[in-house]
Each structure stands twice: as structure tokens, then as C-alpha cells.
Amino acid sequence: MAYNEQELAAVKEFLYKIADDQLIIGHRNSEWTGLGPLVEEDIAFSSIAQDKIGQAQHIYEILHNLGEADADTIAFTRDASLFKCCHLTEYPIGEYDFSLVRNFFFNHAEMLRFEMLASSSLEDLAKLAKKYRGEIKYHVMHSDTWIKQLGKANEESHNRMQAAVNNTINLALGIFEESDSADTLKSMGVFEGEKVLQSRWLETILPILESASLKLPESSNWQPAYGGRKGVHTEFLQPLIYEMGEVFRLDPKAEW
């Protein structure tokens, strides 16, 4: 499909947003390797991290086909201000409750996003969205299982999980920061929009949280953490980017 200048810019921005989210949360999840409370969780988080980074690479390859640099250069040489990831993905892993809640919020948003993208007019992205379904279904299953178990395990567990939900919701809402090109993407048939996605996300996660005896804070208290989609990031992103790109800077021919 041939795009005019405005359409091409809108598509590229959208693809960067998705891929950067996956790359950064993938690397954050990889930090649990060797640290998980169970051997099975070391394996699970490592597997999820690998999937996310692989998904990012495939989307960076679409960007390359649209005239951007190759995937490695995109991933490892940009400064933080050029990344489009949301703040949720940037924070260090913290305690296990935070990482589990972060994955729960993010994985459901990602699952629903790719369900929407399966019918996108951007054919290469639609094909990837269909391909990713199995991987993301596993990610959602993993996070749902732990949310339900720990939300109802005992008083301490419940309190910690509820605190993590309370402390993470504003970061999660940053996933749905709308871009200035939202109308362009919708008119092109690429994506219906972040507001639609957020509405479906809330409809999906609320019953799951309720089944875990957890709840979201009142919406009147929500303060979405916006800025990431426009290149305004937390203090945690630039050090992570430097760490991710260390090997690439030493040997640009290294494969990831």
C-alpha cells in the first residue's frame, strides 16, 4: 500500500509505540531470570521476555521495510527521547507483586490490541498479530493465574497485591495515551484507537480482578501517566537503553 507523507508518519509512530513497549518490558522481564521465587517462574518470565523481544524485532523489521534503520540499530542506538514506549514498561522489576500486576495489565492490553490489529489494513502487521495470538495467550494465562492465586491466598498476599494494583493503575493507563495521528490511523483502517482499546481492556480485567478479590481505585482518582508516547520518559529508561546496547556498541554485527 502506498502512503502519503502524513499517513507514513502516522504508521511509523504507531509501529514504534508497539515495538518499543515490547522491547522494554521484555528486557525488564528478563531481569527476573535467576531471581524468581520458583524455578518454574524463572523459566516462565524468561520465556515471556524472549517472546516480547522477538515480537519487537518483527515489528522493527516492518519499520525497516518502510524506510527506517535495521532492527538492531533501531533497538540499540536511539536515545530515550526517541522511544515511544509507555512509562509502565520502563520501571525496574521491583518486588514480585509489582511485576505480576504490570504484566497482568500489559498482557491484557496487548492481547486486545492484537485482536484488533488482526483485521488491520496494514497487512504485515495483521499477519504478525495473528501469529502472536498463541504466545500472548500464554502470557495472559500466566498473569491471570498468579493474580487470582495471590489475590486470595492470605491477608498479607491480598494486601500486597491490592497495593500493587493501586500503585500501578496510573502507569497502566499510560498504555492508552492517544497520539495526534489517531484519526489518520482510523481513517486508514490501521487501528480503531486507544479509547476503544482502553474500554475493552477495562471490560476484560475488571471481572478477573473481582474474582481475585481485588479492585481498581475509583476512576475519579485516576491520573494516567502520559508522556511516553511523545518521548517524555522516566529516569529509568536511558540507563536501561545503555545497558541493552552495550554489546551492540562493542560489536555492531552481533545478533540479538
N, C-alpha and C positions, 0 to 999 in steps of 0.2 A: 504494500500500500504506500502511495506517495503522500507525504505530509508537507503542508506549508510550514513556514518558519515557526509560527505560533504553535501549531499542532506538534511539531517535532520537539520543541522545548517542553511542552506540557507532558508528552510521553516520557521523555528522558527524566524529568523531575520525578515523575511517578515511579518509574523503574528504580531510580536511585533510592527513593524512600523505602521501597520494599526490600531491596537487596541490602541496604545499609542496616536496616533493622535486623535482618537475619544474620549478617556477618557479625555484628557487635554482640547480639545476645548469644550467638553461637560460641564466640570466644569467651564470653562470661561463663556460660555453662561449662565450658571445658575446664574452667578453674576448679571445678569440683572433682576432677579426676584424682583419685587417691585420697580424697578428703571426705567422701560420702559416709554417712553413718552405717551403711551396709555395703557389702561388696556388690550386691545387685544394683545399688544406686550409683556406685562408681561407673558401672557398665551402662546403666540407663542414661545418666547425664552425659557420658562420653558419646554415646550413640546419638542422642538428641543433638548435641553440639555439632557432631560431624554432619548430620543431616542439614542443619541450618546453614552451615558454612558451604556445603555443597549446593544448596538451593541458591544462596547468594551468588556463587560462582556462575551458575547457569544464567541468572538474570544479568549479571555483569557482561556475559557473553552476548546477550541480546543488545545491550548498550553498545558493545564493541561493533556489532553489525550495523548500528545506527550512527557510527562515526566516532564513538568515544574510544579511549585508550583500551588496551587489552585488560583482562580481568585482574591480573596481578598488579599492574600499575594503578588501576582504579582502587583496588583494595588497600594497597600498602604505601602509596606515595602522597595521598591527599592530606591536607591539614584538617583539623576538626571542623573548621568553619565551612568546609566544602561537603561535609557529611549531612545527610538528610534523616538520620535515624532519630527516633523519639527518645526522650530522656529516660524512659523506663528501661531501655536496653543497656544504658551506659553505667549504671551503678554497680559497684563491686558486689560480689555474691552475698556478702553479709552472713547472717545466720541462715539455717536451712529453711526456716519458715518464710523468710523473705523471698528466697529463690523459688520456692514452690509456688507461692502466691503470684510472683512475677510470671512464672511460666504458665500458670493457670489463666491469668488474664491475657497474656500474649498469645498463647496457643489457640485459644478460642477465637480471638480476633483474626488470627492468621487463617484458621480453618474456614471461617466465614468469608474472609476476603477472597480466598482462592476458589471457594464455591461460586462466588460472584464472578470471578475472573475466568471461570471455565467457559463462559459464553462471551468473553471479550472479543471485540473486533480486532484486537492485536493478537494475531493468530499464534505467534511464537509463545507469547505469554499464556494464552489459553491452553496450549498444549502442555506447558510446564505445570500449570495449575491442576490439570487433570492428572498429570504424572505424580504430583506431590501428595495427592489425597491419602494414599496409604501411609506415607511417612507421618504426615501431620495427624492422622487419626490415632496413631500410636502415641504421639506427643500429648494429645488431648487426653487419651485414656490414662496415661501415666499421671498427669497432673490432677485429673479428676479423682483418681483413686486415692492419692495422698491427701487431697483437700477433704474428702469425705472421712477418711480414717482418722486424721489428726484433728479435724474439727470436732469430732465426737468422742475422742479417745478418753480423755480425763479433763479435769478442770484446768490444769496448767497448760495442757496441749491446746485446749479450746481457746483459752485466753491469749496464748501466743499467736495462734492462727488468726483470731479476730483482730488483734493488734496489727498483724501484718497486712490484713485486708484494709484496715483503716488507714495505715500509713502508705499504702501503695496505690490506692484508687486514683488519686490525682495524677500520679505518674502514668497509670494505665490509660486514663482519659486522653493523655497526650498522644496516644496512638492515632486518635481520630482528628487531629488538627487538620483542618481543611486548607487546601492550597488555593492560590489565586487562580489557578488553571482548572479548578473543579468543573466549571461549566463547559469548558472546552473538552475535557475528557468525557463528560457525559454526552455531549452532542456528537462526539466521535464514536460513541458506543464502546469506549475502552473500560470505563468504570462508572458505576452509578453514584458514587460519592461517599464520603466519610460519615455523613449524618445517617445515611441509610445503614451503613455498616455498624455504627455505634448502637443504633436502635435494635438491630438484630442481635448484637452482642449482649446487650442487657437482657433481652428476652431469653437468651440462652443460658447465661451464667446465674441469673437470679434463682431459678429453681434448684440448681446444683448447690449453690451456697446455702439455700434453705434446708436442703437435705443433709447438709453438714452442720446444721445449727449455727450458721454464720450469716451475716447480713452486711450489706453495704451501708456506709454512713448516709444520712439524709442528703438528698440531692441538693438541697439548699446550701449545704456546706462544701459542695464540690468546688475545687479550684484547679481546673485542668492545667497540667504542666506543659504549656505550649512553648514553642521556640525552636525545638529540634529540627522541624521540617524546613525552617528558614536558616539553618546553620548556627543557631544560638544554642550552645551546649553547656553541660555541667563541667565542673573541673576534672571529672573522671575520664572524659573521653580522650583528650590529647595524649595523656600518658599511656593509655591502652593502645592507641594507634601506633605510637612509637614502639611499644613492645611487640605488637603484631608484625611490624615491618622490619624488625631488626635483622632477621636472616635475609630478607629480600634486599635490603640495602647493602649487605655484605656480598651477596651473590644474586643479582637480578635474574639469573637463569634458573634459580632454584624453583621447584614446583611445590604447590601447597594443596 
